[in-house]
Amino acid sequence: MTVLIDDGRGGVREAAVSRLDRLRARVSARRLDVALANGASPERDVPTALHARRLTGLRERRRLAAAVTDACLLASRPYSLSPSVLDLPAVATAHTELVILRDRLLAPGPVSVRGVAAVRCLLTNGAGPLYGARPVHAVSPGRSLGGAVRHVAELLTPVPAAVG
């Protein structure tokens, strides 16, 4: 397998993928999510390109959409027997935005890697607005979960390639 990476001269080149590259991509997933969500190039190196390919695949998008749906279902239950670390009132308030986010993840066609990485950060950052904390970085700006979800949903829209 090969991936395209930055050639350092404004173009891209094909690079072979090694087992070590695959391991680096998996072990560094959280760090790569944050970097990609904040605008890092998906072609900067082989592990990042591998991770970006996995993020934009339908399997990962479906998995993330299911996690968003699960959060909405949990917040819609009047009484839950199991404690949740989610900020359930905030999730209930942001229900409409979360449904839009889920639908964008499941929509046919391409999505931006930056957006999918931002969704993963939103879902996994225990210090983020989904868990009751106030956002502190570019992945989830704003003061509410709804604002953070709207921002992340906007990032999912792919930027059209420049024609030149």
ZIPE-V678331 format. One record per backbone hydrogen bond with DSSP energy under -1.0 kcal/mol. CO is the residue of the C=O (numbers start at 0). NH is the residue of the N-H. E is the energy in kcal/mol with one decimal. If there is no record, write none. Layout:
BEGIN
((CO:NH:E) (CO:NH:E))
END
This chain:
BEGIN
((0:16:-2.3) (2:14:-2.9) (4:12:-2.9) (10:6:-2.4) (12:4:-2.8) (14:2:-2.3) (17:21:-1.9) (18:22:-2.4) (19:23:-2.8) (20:24:-2.3) (21:25:-1.9) (22:26:-2.9) (23:27:-2.0) (25:28:-1.2) (27:31:-2.9) (28:32:-2.7) (29:33:-2.1) (30:34:-2.3) (31:35:-3.0) (32:36:-2.8) (33:37:-1.5) (34:39:-2.6) (35:38:-1.7) (40:43:-1.4) (42:5:-4.0) (44:48:-2.3) (45:49:-2.6) (46:50:-2.4) (47:51:-2.7) (48:52:-2.1) (49:53:-2.0) (50:54:-2.5) (51:55:-2.0) (56:60:-2.1) (57:61:-2.6) (58:62:-2.0) (59:63:-2.4) (60:64:-2.3) (61:65:-2.3) (62:66:-1.6) (63:67:-2.1) (64:68:-2.5) (65:69:-2.6) (66:70:-2.0) (67:71:-2.1) (68:72:-2.6) (69:73:-2.5) (70:74:-2.1) (71:75:-1.3) (85:87:-1.6) (86:90:-2.4) (87:91:-2.7) (88:92:-2.2) (89:93:-2.0) (91:94:-1.2) (93:97:-2.6) (94:98:-2.3) (95:99:-2.0) (96:100:-2.3) (97:101:-2.6) (98:102:-2.6) (99:103:-2.2) (100:104:-2.1) (101:105:-1.7) (111:115:-1.9) (112:116:-2.5) (113:117:-2.0) (114:118:-2.1) (115:119:-2.3) (116:120:-2.2) (117:121:-2.6) (118:122:-2.5) (119:123:-2.0) (120:124:-2.0) (123:125:-1.2) (124:127:-2.2) (127:130:-1.4) (127:132:-1.9) (128:131:-1.1) (129:86:-2.5) (136:139:-1.2) (143:147:-2.0) (144:148:-2.9) (145:149:-2.5) (146:150:-2.1) (147:151:-2.4) (148:152:-2.7) (149:153:-2.1) (150:154:-1.7) (153:156:-1.0) (155:111:-2.4))
END
